[in-house]
Amino acid sequence: MSRRPVRGATNLTCSIALMHTRRSLDRSWTDKALLVKEKFDTQFFDSLLLVAAEENGCDTILTEDLNDGQMYGTVKAVNPFR
């Protein structure tokens, strides 16, 4: 049995890395999250997650809370249960 590369493995790796990354929240992230919140009408903590993903170079996040397939700036939200 041969192994095939997992589609989206880079994004999954980025998601796992983001979950385990500990960075201090600074004012610039908060300001960016407020702009994202206003632009996309999202909850503050969802906006903060989008900012954290973008700042860490992730192009996709897995979430049930945002619109599946929508681009939020440079980050695409994907519902893993659809």
Buried (B, 14 or more C-beta within 10 A) or exposed (E): EEEEEEEBEEBBEBBEEBEEEEEEEEEEBBEBBBEBBEEBEBEEEBBBBBBBBBBEEBEBBBBEEBEEEEEBBEBBBBEEEE
